[in-house]
Amino acid sequence: MDVDKLIVSIGRVANTIGLAPETVGLKLDERGAIVVDDECKTNLPNVWAIGDVVRGPMLAHKAEEEGVAVAERIAGQHGHVNFNTIPWVIYTNPEIAWVGQTEEQLKAAGRAYKAGTFPFMANGRARVGRHHRHGENAGRCCNR
Ligand SMILES: Cc1cc2nc3c(=O)[nH]c(=O)nc-3n(C[C@H](O)[C@H](O)[C@H](O)COP(=O)(O)OP(=O)(O)OC[C@H]3O[C@@H](n4cnc5c(N)ncnc54)[C@H](O)[C@@H]3O)c2cc1C
């Protein structure tokens, strides 16, 4: 990838400091995240955990999906979260977003797939972004 500048911002961790898990025997992993099973159950009976404090991507919609699923399970229903369909985005300009498996993952899994491409310059938002990345109007928006 050719870029002018690249910021790598990594290292967010579960905010479990001060939770005193040892006082109740709550299990954390080596990175401080609360250990849960596929259904978000902790090792303690009737204690569930969701979102950034458990495994998986630290994204708001993932936390929300888990919260809904746990509420459904507590209510005796069959809550489900499909971790393979969580959308991701990187806030570059323009943004990069993706969902599902990558071409490399499909190749590695030996699964048949169809690859498609779409010219970015056919996208109105991309055209506007191109005009304003450089020069005196850089960063400004317009309706041209
Ligand atoms: C700068 C930034 C930008 C982000 N942008 C995006 C984005 O664009 N899209 C996206 O999907 N996600 C984004 N995220 C991630 C998103 O905010 C989190 O994934 C999401 O908020 C996780 O929800 P949560 O309920 O697990 O945790 P939180 O939203 O952090 O909620 C946890 C709550 O628990 C409280 N709490 C903590 N400890 C205790 C305690 N001991 N006792 C009682 N209460 C406690 C906290 O005060 C907080 O209110 C961003 C995060 C950051 C930091």
PDBQT file of the ligand as one rigid body, heavy atoms in Angstrom, charges set to zero:
ROOT
HETATM    1  C1  LIG A 201     -12.377   7.144  20.374  1.00  0.00    +0.000 C 
HETATM    2  C2  LIG A 201     -13.227   5.948  20.090  1.00  0.00    +0.000 A 
HETATM    3  C3  LIG A 201     -13.926   5.884  18.894  1.00  0.00    +0.000 A 
HETATM    4  C4  LIG A 201     -14.741   4.793  18.615  1.00  0.00    +0.000 A 
HETATM    5  N1  LIG A 201     -15.403   4.737  17.427  1.00  0.00    +0.000 NA
HETATM    6  C5  LIG A 201     -16.182   3.690  17.142  1.00  0.00    +0.000 A 
HETATM    7  C6  LIG A 201     -16.918   3.639  15.933  1.00  0.00    +0.000 A 
HETATM    8  O1  LIG A 201     -16.878   4.549  15.120  1.00  0.00    +0.000 OA
HETATM    9  N2  LIG A 201     -17.672   2.540  15.684  1.00  0.00    +0.000 N 
HETATM   10  C7  LIG A 201     -17.759   1.520  16.577  1.00  0.00    +0.000 A 
HETATM   11  O2  LIG A 201     -18.471   0.550  16.300  1.00  0.00    +0.000 OA
HETATM   12  N3  LIG A 201     -17.082   1.546  17.739  1.00  0.00    +0.000 NA
HETATM   13  C8  LIG A 201     -16.298   2.601  18.046  1.00  0.00    +0.000 A 
HETATM   14  N4  LIG A 201     -15.617   2.628  19.234  1.00  0.00    +0.000 N 
HETATM   15  C9  LIG A 201     -15.741   1.481  20.129  1.00  0.00    +0.000 C 
HETATM   16  C10 LIG A 201     -17.023   1.554  20.927  1.00  0.00    +0.000 C 
HETATM   17  O3  LIG A 201     -17.091   2.797  21.624  1.00  0.00    +0.000 OA
HETATM   18  C11 LIG A 201     -17.042   0.399  21.905  1.00  0.00    +0.000 C 
HETATM   19  O4  LIG A 201     -16.824  -0.809  21.204  1.00  0.00    +0.000 OA
HETATM   20  C12 LIG A 201     -18.349   0.294  22.637  1.00  0.00    +0.000 C 
HETATM   21  O5  LIG A 201     -18.617   1.496  23.342  1.00  0.00    +0.000 OA
HETATM   22  C13 LIG A 201     -18.299  -0.875  23.599  1.00  0.00    +0.000 C 
HETATM   23  O6  LIG A 201     -19.490  -0.898  24.337  1.00  0.00    +0.000 OA
HETATM   24  P1  LIG A 201     -19.472  -1.500  25.794  1.00  0.00    +0.000 P 
HETATM   25  O7  LIG A 201     -20.890  -1.400  26.268  1.00  0.00    +0.000 OA
HETATM   26  O8  LIG A 201     -18.801  -2.825  25.785  1.00  0.00    +0.000 OA
HETATM   27  O9  LIG A 201     -18.514  -0.563  26.649  1.00  0.00    +0.000 OA
HETATM   28  P2  LIG A 201     -18.677   0.976  27.009  1.00  0.00    +0.000 P 
HETATM   29  O10 LIG A 201     -19.463   1.716  25.985  1.00  0.00    +0.000 OA
HETATM   30  O11 LIG A 201     -17.268   1.454  27.301  1.00  0.00    +0.000 OA
HETATM   31  O12 LIG A 201     -19.541   0.960  28.329  1.00  0.00    +0.000 OA
HETATM   32  C14 LIG A 201     -19.022   0.440  29.534  1.00  0.00    +0.000 C 
HETATM   33  C15 LIG A 201     -19.641   1.240  30.663  1.00  0.00    +0.000 C 
HETATM   34  O13 LIG A 201     -19.290   0.626  31.900  1.00  0.00    +0.000 OA
HETATM   35  C16 LIG A 201     -18.883   1.632  32.784  1.00  0.00    +0.000 C 
HETATM   36  N5  LIG A 201     -17.984   1.015  33.757  1.00  0.00    +0.000 N 
HETATM   37  C17 LIG A 201     -16.681   0.693  33.605  1.00  0.00    +0.000 A 
HETATM   38  N6  LIG A 201     -16.200   0.119  34.725  1.00  0.00    +0.000 NA
HETATM   39  C18 LIG A 201     -17.218   0.081  35.591  1.00  0.00    +0.000 A 
HETATM   40  C19 LIG A 201     -17.358  -0.388  36.924  1.00  0.00    +0.000 A 
HETATM   41  N7  LIG A 201     -16.332  -0.954  37.599  1.00  0.00    +0.000 N 
HETATM   42  N8  LIG A 201     -18.553  -0.268  37.515  1.00  0.00    +0.000 NA
HETATM   43  C20 LIG A 201     -19.607   0.264  36.867  1.00  0.00    +0.000 A 
HETATM   44  N9  LIG A 201     -19.536   0.731  35.616  1.00  0.00    +0.000 NA
HETATM   45  C21 LIG A 201     -18.364   0.638  34.980  1.00  0.00    +0.000 A 
HETATM   46  C22 LIG A 201     -18.237   2.693  31.931  1.00  0.00    +0.000 C 
HETATM   47  O14 LIG A 201     -18.246   3.949  32.591  1.00  0.00    +0.000 OA
HETATM   48  C23 LIG A 201     -19.137   2.684  30.701  1.00  0.00    +0.000 C 
HETATM   49  O15 LIG A 201     -20.238   3.544  30.835  1.00  0.00    +0.000 OA
HETATM   50  C24 LIG A 201     -14.823   3.718  19.538  1.00  0.00    +0.000 A 
HETATM   51  C25 LIG A 201     -14.124   3.790  20.747  1.00  0.00    +0.000 A 
HETATM   52  C26 LIG A 201     -13.336   4.887  21.020  1.00  0.00    +0.000 A 
HETATM   53  C27 LIG A 201     -12.584   4.925  22.330  1.00  0.00    +0.000 C 
ENDROOT
TORSDOF 0
